[in-house]
Amino acid sequence: MDQRNEEKADERYQLRSEKVRSIIGQVPPLLTRYGITMLAVAVAALLLAARLIPYRQVYRGEAIVYEVPPCDEDSVTLRVRLLLDGELGGKGNIERIVLSDPTRAVEGRVISLSLRRDTLGYREAAVRFPCVKVYPLAATTLPCTLTTDAGPYLHYIFGM
């Protein structure tokens, strides 16, 4: 029965003229041209997005604040010891650090971070915080989040 259906389909195809068969067998050039153009536009849009969107990496851990010096300006630099869950990559600028406890979160800017770790895995860091929010932090251990900016995704992907 399948052979019979195939024969009927073949007969229908052969009943058409040579002109109709040539039209059926061709892919329209306009469709091919627009298809290639749309693929090129999609790839270009992905590359542009990868170039513009920044790659940020987030590290979690804990921070120990020993003391808070007196504040003369609107911000103060604290000496903090950080224990991070992951290993810091060599690339990227450290954008910010957030120390948080159940009642509040204090955001600061890392000025310097030691690459050396002590025997317990802590790193020394100098962090700049607003004066108003830091006084309750003296002699505490808090969870922290460190955010780095490694530039655009495109640079991260290709290792530039």
Backbone as numpy.savetxt, mean C-alpha at the origin, in Angstrom:
# Nx Ny Nz CAx CAy CAz Cx Cy Cz
-27.46 -39.56 -34.56 -28.28 -38.36 -34.56 -27.41 -37.10 -34.56
-26.28 -37.13 -33.85 -25.37 -35.99 -33.84 -24.78 -35.76 -35.23
-24.54 -36.86 -35.94 -23.97 -36.75 -37.27 -24.96 -36.09 -38.22
-26.21 -36.37 -38.00 -27.26 -35.80 -38.84 -27.36 -34.28 -38.63
-27.27 -33.84 -37.34 -27.30 -32.41 -37.05 -26.12 -31.68 -37.67
-24.97 -32.33 -37.64 -23.78 -31.72 -38.23 -23.94 -31.58 -39.73
-24.52 -32.58 -40.34 -24.72 -32.53 -41.79 -25.68 -31.40 -42.17
-26.74 -31.22 -41.36 -27.71 -30.15 -41.63 -27.05 -28.78 -41.49
-26.22 -28.63 -40.44 -25.53 -27.36 -40.23 -24.58 -27.08 -41.39
-23.90 -28.10 -41.86 -22.97 -27.95 -42.98 -23.72 -27.57 -44.25
-24.90 -28.17 -44.45 -25.71 -27.83 -45.62 -26.18 -26.39 -45.57
-26.57 -25.92 -44.36 -27.02 -24.54 -44.22 -25.88 -23.57 -44.54
-24.70 -23.92 -44.11 -23.55 -23.05 -44.35 -23.24 -22.99 -45.85
-23.33 -24.13 -46.50 -23.02 -24.16 -47.92 -24.11 -23.55 -48.78
-25.30 -23.39 -48.25 -26.38 -22.77 -49.00 -26.15 -21.28 -49.17
-25.34 -20.69 -48.30 -25.08 -19.26 -48.40 -24.11 -18.96 -49.53
-24.17 -17.75 -49.99 -23.30 -17.36 -51.10 -21.87 -17.14 -50.61
-20.97 -17.04 -51.58 -19.55 -16.81 -51.25 -19.36 -15.48 -50.53
-20.10 -14.48 -50.91 -20.00 -13.16 -50.29 -20.40 -13.21 -48.82
-21.50 -13.88 -48.53 -21.98 -13.99 -47.15 -20.99 -14.79 -46.32
-20.43 -15.86 -46.88 -19.45 -16.67 -46.15 -18.20 -15.84 -45.83
-17.77 -15.00 -46.71 -16.58 -14.19 -46.44 -16.85 -13.16 -45.35
-18.06 -12.61 -45.30 -18.42 -11.64 -44.25 -18.49 -12.34 -42.90
-19.08 -13.53 -42.88 -19.20 -14.27 -41.62 -17.83 -14.66 -41.09
-16.91 -14.96 -41.95 -15.59 -15.42 -41.53 -14.64 -14.32 -41.10
-14.96 -13.06 -41.31 -14.04 -11.97 -40.99 -14.38 -11.34 -39.63
-13.34 -10.94 -38.92 -13.52 -10.14 -37.71 -13.49 -8.68 -38.14
-14.47 -7.90 -37.73 -14.50 -6.50 -38.15 -13.25 -5.75 -37.68
-12.56 -5.03 -38.56 -11.32 -4.33 -38.18 -11.56 -3.23 -37.14
-12.74 -2.63 -37.17 -13.06 -1.59 -36.20 -13.12 -2.18 -34.79
-13.69 -3.38 -34.67 -13.77 -4.05 -33.37 -12.37 -4.39 -32.85
-11.50 -4.85 -33.73 -10.13 -5.17 -33.33 -9.40 -3.92 -32.88
-9.52 -2.84 -33.64 -8.83 -1.60 -33.32 -9.30 -1.05 -31.97
-10.62 -1.01 -31.75 -11.13 -0.49 -30.47 -10.80 -1.41 -29.31
-10.78 -2.70 -29.56 -10.41 -3.64 -28.50 -8.99 -3.44 -28.03
-8.07 -3.28 -28.97 -6.66 -3.05 -28.63 -6.52 -1.70 -27.92
-7.24 -0.70 -28.39 -7.18 0.63 -27.77 -7.68 0.56 -26.33
-8.77 -0.15 -26.10 -9.31 -0.25 -24.73 -8.35 -0.99 -23.80
-7.70 -2.03 -24.31 -6.69 -2.73 -23.49 -5.51 -1.82 -23.16
-5.06 -1.04 -24.12 -3.95 -0.12 -23.89 -4.33 0.95 -22.87
-5.55 1.46 -22.96 -6.02 2.47 -22.00 -6.10 1.87 -20.60
-6.58 0.63 -20.47 -6.68 -0.02 -19.16 -5.30 -0.23 -18.54
-4.34 -0.68 -19.34 -2.98 -0.88 -18.82 -2.36 0.45 -18.42
-2.55 1.48 -19.22 -2.02 2.81 -18.89 -2.64 3.34 -17.61
-3.95 3.11 -17.41 -4.61 3.56 -16.18 -4.06 2.83 -14.96
-3.80 1.53 -15.09 -3.22 0.78 -13.97 -1.81 1.27 -13.64
-1.01 1.54 -14.66 0.34 2.05 -14.41 0.31 3.44 -13.78
-0.61 4.28 -14.22 -0.75 5.61 -13.64 -1.17 5.53 -12.17
-2.12 4.64 -11.89 -2.55 4.47 -10.50 -1.41 3.95 -9.64
-0.64 3.01 -10.16 0.50 2.48 -9.40 1.57 3.55 -9.19
1.65 4.51 -10.08 2.62 5.59 -9.94 2.17 6.64 -8.93
0.85 6.86 -8.84 0.35 7.93 -7.98 0.00 7.48 -6.57
-0.42 6.25 -6.38 -0.85 5.78 -5.06 0.38 5.42 -4.23
0.51 5.99 -3.04 1.68 5.70 -2.21 1.60 4.32 -1.57
2.77 3.73 -1.34 2.86 2.45 -0.66 3.21 2.72 0.80
2.30 2.42 1.68 2.52 2.63 3.11 2.55 1.28 3.81
3.52 1.15 4.69 3.63 -0.08 5.46 3.42 0.27 6.93
2.66 -0.57 7.63 2.31 -0.31 9.02 2.94 -1.39 9.89
3.63 -0.96 10.94 4.22 -1.86 11.92 3.54 -1.63 13.26
3.23 -2.68 13.94 2.61 -2.58 15.26 3.61 -3.09 16.30
3.44 -2.62 17.51 4.33 -3.04 18.58 4.00 -2.32 19.87
5.02 -2.14 20.70 4.83 -1.41 21.96 5.94 -0.38 22.12
5.59 0.68 22.86 6.53 1.77 23.09 6.61 2.04 24.58
7.82 2.29 25.06 8.05 2.64 26.46 8.49 4.10 26.50
7.73 4.92 27.21 8.07 6.33 27.40 8.60 6.46 28.83
9.83 6.92 28.99 10.43 7.01 30.31 10.04 8.29 31.03
10.32 9.41 30.40 10.01 10.68 31.06 9.61 11.72 30.01
8.87 12.70 30.45 8.44 13.79 29.58 9.12 15.06 30.08
10.03 15.65 29.28 10.70 16.87 29.72 9.73 18.05 29.71
10.09 19.14 30.41 9.23 20.32 30.39 9.08 20.86 28.97
7.94 21.40 28.71 7.59 21.84 27.36 7.69 23.36 27.27
8.55 23.87 26.36 8.70 25.31 26.15 7.93 25.79 24.92
7.76 24.91 23.95 7.09 25.28 22.71 5.75 24.55 22.62
5.25 24.43 21.41 3.98 23.72 21.23 4.18 22.21 21.12
5.45 21.75 20.97 5.71 20.32 20.90 6.98 19.99 21.68
7.14 18.70 21.98 8.27 18.25 22.79 8.83 16.97 22.17
10.15 16.80 22.28 10.80 15.60 21.78 11.00 14.63 22.94
10.49 13.41 22.77 10.60 12.38 23.80 11.55 11.28 23.34
12.22 10.67 24.32 13.03 9.49 24.05 12.14 8.29 24.33
11.97 7.46 23.32 11.04 6.33 23.40 11.79 5.07 22.99
11.46 3.95 23.61 11.99 2.65 23.19 10.87 1.90 22.50
11.15 1.40 21.30 10.13 0.72 20.49 10.47 -0.75 20.30
9.46 -1.59 20.44 9.56 -3.01 20.12 8.51 -3.28 19.05
8.95 -3.50 17.81 8.04 -3.66 16.67 7.88 -5.14 16.32
6.69 -5.49 15.81 6.41 -6.88 15.44 7.21 -7.32 14.23
7.30 -6.49 13.21 8.02 -6.85 11.99 9.37 -6.18 11.94
10.15 -6.57 10.96 11.46 -5.96 10.76 11.30 -4.77 9.83
11.84 -3.63 10.22 11.77 -2.44 9.38 12.58 -2.66 8.11
11.97 -2.34 6.97 12.69 -2.43 5.71 13.65 -1.27 5.57
14.60 -1.39 4.71 15.58 -0.33 4.51 15.01 0.87 3.77
13.93 0.65 3.01 13.36 1.73 2.21 12.28 2.45 2.99
12.05 3.68 2.61 10.90 4.39 3.15 11.23 5.36 4.25
10.43 6.39 4.33 10.54 7.38 5.38 9.48 7.08 6.41
9.84 7.21 7.67 8.86 6.99 8.72 7.99 8.23 8.80
6.73 8.07 8.53 5.81 9.21 8.48 5.32 9.60 9.86
4.81 8.62 10.60 4.21 8.98 11.89 4.20 7.78 12.82
3.99 8.08 14.09 3.83 7.06 15.11 2.61 7.43 15.94
1.84 6.45 16.30 0.65 6.68 17.11 0.76 5.81 18.36
0.78 6.45 19.52 0.73 5.74 20.79 -0.72 5.77 21.26
-1.24 4.62 21.65 -2.66 4.58 22.03 -2.87 3.75 23.28
-3.88 4.13 24.01 -4.37 3.33 25.13 -5.89 3.32 24.98
-6.61 2.66 25.87 -8.07 2.57 25.67 -8.80 3.91 25.64
-8.24 4.97 26.22 -8.97 6.24 26.30 -8.55 7.26 25.24
-7.33 7.18 24.73 -6.88 8.21 23.78 -5.78 7.66 22.88
-5.48 8.45 21.85 -4.37 8.15 20.94 -3.59 9.43 20.72
-2.27 9.34 20.76 -1.40 10.50 20.57 -0.55 10.24 19.33
-0.63 11.17 18.39 0.12 11.02 17.14 1.35 11.92 17.17
2.48 11.36 16.75 3.72 12.11 16.71 4.50 11.83 15.45
5.65 12.49 15.35 6.52 12.35 14.19 7.87 11.84 14.65
8.36 10.78 14.04 9.65 10.19 14.41 10.76 11.05 13.80
11.65 11.52 14.66 12.78 12.34 14.21 13.96 11.44 13.88
14.23 10.50 14.77 15.33 9.55 14.51 14.96 8.19 15.10
15.46 7.15 14.45 15.20 5.78 14.90 16.49 4.99 14.75
16.92 4.39 15.82 18.15 3.62 15.81 17.94 2.31 15.05
18.91 1.93 14.24 18.84 0.65 13.54 19.28 -0.49 14.44
20.04 -0.16 15.48 20.51 -1.18 16.41 19.43 -1.50 17.42
19.34 -2.77 17.78 18.40 -3.20 18.81 19.18 -3.69 20.02
18.56 -3.53 21.19 19.22 -4.06 22.38 18.91 -5.55 22.51
19.31 -6.17 23.61 19.14 -7.61 23.77 17.68 -8.05 23.83
16.80 -7.15 24.19 15.38 -7.48 24.24 14.65 -7.14 22.94
15.35 -6.56 21.98 14.76 -6.23 20.69 14.23 -4.82 20.57
14.46 -3.98 21.58 13.97 -2.59 21.55 14.92 -1.70 20.76
14.36 -0.68 20.13 15.13 0.34 19.41 14.89 1.68 20.09
15.90 2.50 20.14 15.77 3.86 20.66 15.23 4.77 19.56
14.34 5.67 19.93 13.78 6.61 18.96 13.58 7.96 19.62
13.72 9.01 18.82 13.37 10.36 19.26 12.10 10.72 18.51
11.05 11.05 19.28 9.74 11.31 18.68 9.23 12.67 19.13
8.68 13.41 18.19 8.14 14.75 18.48 6.62 14.64 18.63
6.11 15.06 19.82 4.67 15.02 20.13 4.18 16.41 20.51
2.87 16.68 20.32 2.29 17.94 20.83 2.35 17.94 22.36
2.65 19.09 22.96 2.82 19.19 24.42 1.56 18.83 25.19
0.43 19.23 24.71 -0.81 19.09 25.46 -1.13 17.64 25.78
-0.79 16.74 24.87 -1.24 15.35 25.01 -0.24 14.41 25.64
1.00 14.83 25.91 2.03 13.88 26.31 2.26 13.72 27.80
1.81 14.62 28.62 2.15 14.51 30.04 1.62 13.26 30.71
0.45 12.75 30.38 0.03 11.49 31.00 0.80 10.27 30.52
1.68 10.42 29.53 2.40 9.28 28.97 3.66 8.92 29.75
4.09 9.74 30.68 5.35 9.51 31.39 5.31 8.18 32.12
6.42 7.42 32.00 6.61 6.13 32.67 5.50 5.14 32.33
5.20 5.00 31.05 4.17 4.05 30.62 4.66 3.19 29.46
4.04 2.05 29.30 4.24 1.19 28.14 2.91 1.14 27.40
2.93 1.53 26.13 1.69 1.64 25.35 1.82 0.90 24.02
0.70 0.43 23.49 0.73 -0.11 22.13 1.01 1.02 21.14
1.76 0.73 20.09 2.06 1.78 19.12 1.89 1.25 17.70
1.72 2.20 16.79 1.62 1.90 15.36 2.57 2.85 14.65
3.48 2.29 13.86 4.47 3.06 13.12 4.14 2.93 11.64
4.01 4.05 10.94 3.66 4.04 9.52 4.82 4.59 8.71
5.23 3.84 7.68 6.29 4.29 6.79 5.73 4.52 5.39
6.35 5.41 4.66 5.97 5.70 3.29 7.15 5.34 2.40
6.98 4.33 1.55 8.07 3.87 0.69 7.95 4.41 -0.72
7.16 5.46 -0.92 6.99 6.03 -2.25 5.85 5.35 -2.99
5.75 5.58 -4.29 4.66 4.99 -5.06 4.76 3.47 -5.16
3.61 2.82 -5.36 3.57 1.36 -5.54 4.48 0.91 -6.67
4.54 1.69 -7.74 5.35 1.32 -8.89 6.81 1.18 -8.50
7.30 2.06 -7.67 8.70 1.96 -7.20 8.87 0.75 -6.31
7.87 0.45 -5.49 7.96 -0.70 -4.61 7.94 -2.00 -5.41
7.11 -2.07 -6.44 6.98 -3.29 -7.24 8.26 -3.57 -8.00
8.83 -2.56 -8.65 10.02 -2.77 -9.47 11.32 -2.52 -8.73
11.26 -2.21 -7.44 12.48 -2.05 -6.64 13.32 -0.85 -7.02
12.70 0.20 -7.48 13.44 1.39 -7.90 13.84 2.21 -6.69
